[in-house]
């Protein structure tokens, strides 16, 4: 197997990894923004920390923060609200 052939097999893997990182970034940004967290900071954390550590940290940090909003006033509604 030549070096060129080996490189050609790595291109789809690289594209797949970059697509996964982009999808994680988009998810974290949108979800953090909806929950009132610092969207840019959490996105950078989730994308740059290796091995999905940033995503795991974000998923732990977002617990207890609701993405629900009151239809009348637009304020964030907590999960315990009745």
Protein Blocks (a to p, Z undefined) as FASTA:
>chain_A
ZZklmmmmmmmmmmmmmmmmmmmmmmmmmmmmmnopafklmmmmmmmpghhlmmmmmmmm
mgopafbdcfklopacdfklZZ
